[in-house]
Amino acid sequence: MPKFSEISAARLATCDERLQRVFNKVVEHFDCTILEGHRSKEFQDLYFKLGKSKVKWPLGKHNSTPSRAVDAIPWPIDWNDTMRMTFFAGYVIGVASEMGIRLIWGHDWDGDTELHDQSFNDFPHFELKGE
């Protein structure tokens, strides 16, 4: 059974307990890594400047304590394998739904399951819906 590395576990620990519960369940069956939970002002503003985020500090879901967002990706990481990231996202959203937790995924911001209507794609991003 897969499990998180110490680094992934530490990153996940900066997130809301609901995100922790979801991803601790996900990793039991789908090997993945946590790229980021809470994000500092320095990194949020850098990501905004680089176009990797649409918001400046403190408006990002990653900026709260605990973080209301997490960036997670299947392991091993292959940034070019968007089909696998999409499959992973469906798995994550399904697990969360079974737990009564609603998530927004960074490749379906409006939650309509139509993936071709997005203008900003952030495959690893998951956030608590309505938070």
Backbone torsions as a table, in degrees:
resi	resn	phi	psi	omega
1	MET	NA	130.7	177.8
2	PRO	-64.9	158.5	173.3
3	LYS	-151.2	160.5	-179.1
4	PHE	-73.4	145.5	170.2
5	SER	-68.7	168.4	176.9
6	GLU	-60.3	-37.6	-179.5
7	ILE	-66.7	-48.0	178.0
8	SER	-61.2	-42.9	179.8
9	ALA	-61.5	-40.3	178.6
10	ALA	-66.2	-40.0	178.1
11	ARG	-65.6	-43.7	179.8
12	LEU	-64.2	-32.3	-179.7
13	ALA	-63.9	-16.9	177.8
14	THR	-84.0	-1.0	-175.4
15	CYS	-99.2	161.1	173.4
16	ASP	-51.2	144.3	-175.8
17	GLU	-59.9	-27.5	177.9
18	ARG	-67.5	-40.7	176.3
19	LEU	-65.7	-38.3	177.0
20	GLN	-60.7	-44.7	-179.5
21	ARG	-63.2	-43.8	-179.5
22	VAL	-60.9	-52.1	-173.3
23	PHE	-74.8	-26.7	172.7
24	ASN	-68.1	-30.4	175.2
25	LYS	-75.9	-43.7	-179.5
26	VAL	-56.9	-47.5	-173.7
27	VAL	-66.8	-15.3	175.7
28	GLU	-63.9	-26.9	-174.6
29	HIS	-127.2	-12.2	-176.0
30	PHE	-139.3	107.1	-177.7
31	ASP	-62.2	128.5	-177.8
32	CYS	-153.1	170.2	177.8
33	THR	-129.8	149.4	176.3
34	ILE	-96.7	118.0	-179.7
35	LEU	-83.1	-37.2	-176.0
36	GLU	-165.2	143.7	170.6
37	GLY	-115.5	-104.2	177.1
38	HIS	-64.2	142.2	179.9
39	ARG	-124.3	131.0	-179.2
40	SER	-72.6	165.1	176.8
41	LYS	-58.0	-43.8	-179.1
42	GLU	-56.7	-49.4	-177.7
43	PHE	-73.5	-37.3	178.8
44	GLN	-60.7	-46.7	-179.4
45	ASP	-68.6	-33.9	175.6
46	LEU	-65.0	-47.6	179.7
47	TYR	-61.8	-36.4	176.3
48	PHE	-63.6	-47.0	-180.0
49	LYS	-60.2	-37.9	-178.9
50	LEU	-82.1	-5.2	-179.3
51	GLY	82.3	13.1	179.2
52	LYS	-89.1	-7.1	175.2
53	SER	-141.4	152.5	179.7
54	LYS	-97.1	-4.5	-176.8
55	VAL	-131.5	149.2	174.4
56	LYS	-89.6	164.6	173.1
57	TRP	-56.4	139.8	0.7
58	PRO	-102.5	25.9	-171.4
59	LEU	-82.4	-10.5	-179.5
60	GLY	-74.9	145.8	177.7
61	LYS	-64.3	-22.0	177.0
62	HIS	-77.2	-12.7	-170.4
63	ASN	-86.3	-12.4	-180.0
64	SER	-81.1	164.2	175.1
65	THR	-124.9	110.7	0.5
66	PRO	-74.5	161.1	-178.9
67	SER	-66.1	137.6	176.1
68	ARG	-94.6	8.7	178.6
69	ALA	-141.5	156.4	177.7
70	VAL	-143.3	144.2	172.1
71	ASP	-106.9	120.0	-177.7
72	ALA	-137.8	149.8	-175.6
73	ILE	-148.7	149.1	177.2
74	PRO	-59.8	147.5	176.9
75	TRP	-106.8	137.5	-1.8
76	PRO	-73.3	153.3	-176.3
77	ILE	-72.2	129.9	171.8
78	ASP	-138.6	98.3	-175.4
79	TRP	-62.4	-19.5	-179.6
80	ASN	-87.6	-12.1	-176.5
81	ASP	-91.9	72.9	-178.6
82	THR	-69.8	-25.1	176.3
83	MET	-65.2	-41.8	178.7
84	ARG	-67.8	-38.1	177.3
85	MET	-64.4	-36.2	178.0
86	THR	-68.1	-43.5	176.5
87	PHE	-58.9	-45.4	178.7
88	PHE	-59.5	-45.4	-179.3
89	ALA	-60.3	-41.8	177.4
90	GLY	-61.4	-40.0	178.0
91	TYR	-63.5	-47.1	-179.2
92	VAL	-60.5	-48.0	-178.3
93	ILE	-63.5	-38.0	177.0
94	GLY	-64.6	-44.6	178.2
95	VAL	-61.5	-46.8	-179.8
96	ALA	-60.3	-43.9	-179.6
97	SER	-60.6	-42.8	177.8
98	GLU	-61.7	-25.8	179.7
99	MET	-91.1	-0.7	-178.5
100	GLY	78.7	22.0	-178.1
101	ILE	-113.4	124.8	-178.5
102	ARG	-97.4	128.8	-179.1
103	LEU	-120.1	154.5	168.1
104	ILE	-110.3	136.1	178.0
105	TRP	-105.0	145.2	-175.9
106	GLY	-72.4	9.1	172.2
107	HIS	-123.7	8.5	175.3
108	ASP	-150.3	62.5	-173.3
109	TRP	-56.2	-35.0	-177.8
110	ASP	-89.4	-4.9	174.6
111	GLY	68.5	23.3	-178.2
112	ASP	-94.2	4.6	-177.6
113	THR	64.5	6.3	174.3
114	GLU	-93.9	112.8	-172.7
115	LEU	-91.2	-8.6	-177.0
116	HIS	-92.1	3.3	-178.8
117	ASP	-106.3	18.7	-178.4
118	GLN	-95.6	138.6	177.0
119	SER	-102.8	-11.4	178.8
120	PHE	-138.4	119.5	-176.6
121	ASN	-110.9	125.8	179.5
122	ASP	-135.3	77.8	-172.4
123	PHE	-52.4	-40.1	-177.1
124	PRO	-78.3	-8.2	-170.0
125	HIS	-83.7	129.7	173.1
126	PHE	-133.7	134.5	177.9
127	GLU	-136.7	156.6	177.0
128	LEU	-68.7	129.1	-178.1
129	LYS	-74.6	133.6	176.6
130	GLY	76.2	16.6	-178.5
131	GLU	-108.8	NA	NA
